[in-house]
């Protein structure tokens, strides 16, 4: 049986105690997670119009010219996945109580 020293915080962490505990059970697990970040598009536009007109009697002559530009920026969606490997330890305290503690052993991320 292995012996492990831990800091145990009880109630409001005003002070800590250094205890010798024994690992009475260890359970290793591995879990995979996946999440997606949505893509998005952003556009800005600019335009102008210029009109000149003249009239003569009942007749109106109007000449207009226009111009415009649009700029669009796109971000593709991304899928992220990662795997967490950890262990849950059952620790035997000196007073006979058993407490659980989870520790992350490894973490790996991949982008697709």
Secondary structure, 3 states (H helix, E strand, C coil): CCEEEEEECCCCCCCCEEEEEEEEEEEEEEEEEEEEECCEEEEEEEEEEEEEEEEECCEEEEEEEEEEEEEEEEECCEEEEEEEEEEEEEEECCCCCEEEEEEEEEEEEEEC
